[in-house]
């Protein structure tokens, strides 16, 4: 299994090219195909109909979105001008509330979506619904890239966040090409439940499953010594020099995480290394 069709979505002509560069590199290595969706977003309206807006205002906003998407497309073409990877660059214009539908339409036949870190500096509010549309509407794994990072073809160390959940197991399965290419995968468990099904051997069954796929694994059982799970994972990734974190996305509801915080939300805000998520 390899990632043959990789999608990235760009919504600003002057935005980061970290995700675009990573997607292009992964497509070249896999002899695959790169899809780039350039979005022009009307960020002032949540849907196509707005009873409080007049025709002149709507046309002005649409013209602005058209100019933005044309600039984004031109910048993308220029950035990829020297690349020989097979690719298709498409464009779309949408009000903010229609981003999920358009993104899911393009992502449903992709093997992987590569995006910049949603909550990093300079990112627009549309990046979050783009990531969530891929995760929830099409169940496509998403690789989020902090600005300036890159993921090698054969990472030395990959950290897998394991909590026995179906989301974590889904992420592991969809990250298998990267896990098989790694020198070492560290199955990381934080405060395993004392009465859980794996209480006598935390992570053991996952380690066995991965070993049968030729993945070299070690199990790290950690205490929650910091307020947030994401902080413990990020610190352990730094301590072990991990180049990638693999984790399930949104074990709790997205609304709860947006209000109270959660491992997914915090990781999408503070990650220092690439993170592959799936739901």
N, C-alpha and C positions, 0 to 999 in steps of 0.2 A: 504493500500500500504506500502510495506517495500522494502528495498534494499536487494534482495536475492543473486544476483550475483555481486560481487565486484572485480574489477581488479586493480592491481597496477603494474607498470612497473619499473624495476630496470636496470640500465645500468653501474653500477660500484660496484665491490665487497666490496669496503671500503666506500661506500656512506652512507648517513643517513638512519636509519631504522624507522624514525618517521612515514612515510606514510604506511610502511609495518605493523607496530604495530597497527596503527589506523584501517587499513583495516581488520586485523585479529580480532580486538576487535568488530568491527561492524558486521562481519560475525557471530561471536559467539553469539552476542545478538539476531541476526535475524534468527539464525538457518539456515544460508545460505551457500554459497560456495565461496571460495576465489580462484581467478585466479591470478597467478604471472607470468609475462612475463619477462624473463631475456634477455636483448639485448646485443649483442656484436657489437659495432659500429666502422666501419672504418671511422674515422672522417676526413680523408684526401681527400676523394673522394666524390663528390656529386651524382654520379650515378654508374651504373654497368660498363659503358664504359668510359675509359679515354685514349684518343689517345696519351697522353704524357707519359703514364706509361708503363714500360715493364713488362713482365710476372714475373720476379723475384721480383720486387718491389710489385706487386699486391699480390703475394703469401705470401710475408713477412707480408704485412698489414693484410691479411686475417688470417694468423696464430696468429698474435697478437690479433685480434678480437676474435678468437676461444678460446685462453687462457683466455681472459677477461671474456667471457660469461661462461666458465666452472667454473672460480673462483667465479663469481657472483651467479651462480646456487648453488655451494657448500655452499657459505656463507648463502644463503637464506634457504637452507635445514637445515643447522645447527641452524639458528636463529629460525626456526619454529619447531624444533625437539620436543619440549615439548608441542606443541599445538595439540589439538584434533579436530580442525575445518576441515571439508572437503575441500580439496584444490587440485589444479593442478598447477604444475610448468612447464612451457614450455620455450624453448629457441629459439632464432633466431639470425642470423648474417646479418647485412645490412650495405651498405654504407650510409653515412649521408642523402643523398637525398631520400632514400627509407624508412626512418623511419615512415613517415606518413602513407604509405600504410600498412605496417606491423602492426602498432599500431591500425589503424582503423579496420583491419581484426579481431583483438582480442577484441576490445572494443565494437563492434556493438551489441553484445547480452548481454552486461553488464548493470546493473542498475545504477552503479556508478563507476567512476574511481577515485582512491585516489592517489595523487602524492605529492612529496615534493615541496616546493616553488621553482619555476623554476630559479629565479635569486638570490637565496641565496648563501652564501659563500660555495664553494666546489662543486656546481652543474655544470655539463657539459653542453655544448650548445645543446645537444640532448633533454634535458628535455622540452624545449620550444616547439619544433615540436610535441612531444608526447602529451602535454596538448592540443595544438591546433588541432591535429588530432582527439582527442576525442570530442572536442567542435564542430568542424565544419564538419568533415567527417562522424561522427556517431550521432551527436547531443546528446551525453551522458553527463550528468552533471559531473563536475569535482570538487572534494574536494581537495584543496591545503592546505598543512600542513606546516607552518613554523617549523623549526627544534626545537625539544623539547616540542612541544605543543601536546595536546590531546583534544578530544572532548567527553564530557560525554554523556551517553545514554539519559539523560534528562537535557539538558542545561537550566540554569536559565534564561538567556536572550539571544535572537537572534536579530541581527540588519538586517533589510531588506532595501537595498538601492533602493528607488523607484523614477523613473523618467518618469513614464507612458509609457515606451518603451516596445515593444514586447519581447525584450531580458530579461528585468527585470521580466516581467510576466512569461516567460518561466522558469526562475530560481526559482521563487516562487512556481510554480506548481511542479517542480521537487524536491524542498526542503521540500515539504509538510510533509513527515514523521518526519523530524527534527523539523519543526515548530509546529507540533501537540504535540511533546514530550516536548517542551519548556514551562517554567513557564510563560514567557512573550516574545512577539515579538514586537519590536519597528520598526514601519514603518517610515523610515527616508527620508525626502524630503529636498533637498538643493535648495534654491532659486526657488520655483515653478514658472512657467511662468504665467505672469499676465493675459494672454489671452488664457491659456490652457483650455482643456475640463474640467479639475477638478479645475478650478480657485476658485470656491466658496467653495469647500470641498476637499482640497488636500489629497489624500490617502484614502478618505472615502469609495470609492467603493471596493478597495482592502481590507480594514479593514472588510467590510461587507462580502466579499467572504470568508475570512479566518475565521471569526467568525462562519460562517455556518459549518465550518469543526472543530469547537471546539477549535479554536486557540484564546488565549487571546492576544489582540493587544492594543497598544497605538501608536499615531501618533506624531512624532517629526518633526517640520518644522524648518530648520536651515538656517542661512545665510552663504554664502561662505566667511568666514573670513580668509581663508588661500588660497594660490595660487592654490592649486590643490584640486579637489573633493575628491581624495583618502585620502588626509591629513585630511580633515574635517571628513570623515567617520572613519578613524582610531582614531582620537582624540575622536569622539563621542563614539566609541566602548570602548575606555579606560575609559571615564567618566561614562559610564553606566555599566561597567564591563561586556560587551557582550562577549560571548564565541564563537560566530560564526557570520560571515557576509555573507549574501546571496545577490548576485548581478548578473545582466546580464553581459555577456562578449562581448566586442568589438562592441559597438554601431557604432563606426567609423571603417574604414578599418584597417586591421592589419598593412599594410604598413605605413599608416598615424600615427598610434600609435607608431610604432617602431622608426619613425623619430622624430615626434613632442611630443610623450608622450601621455598619456591618462589615464583614470581612471583604465582600466583593466591592462595595462602595469605597472602602478605605484603600483597598489595593489599587483600584482604578484612579485613585487620587494621589497616592504616595509611592507607588512602585518605582524602583530604581533600575530594575532589570526587566526584560520582556516577560509578559505573563500570557499564557495560553489558557483561555477559559471556555467552558462548555456547560450547557444546561440540559 
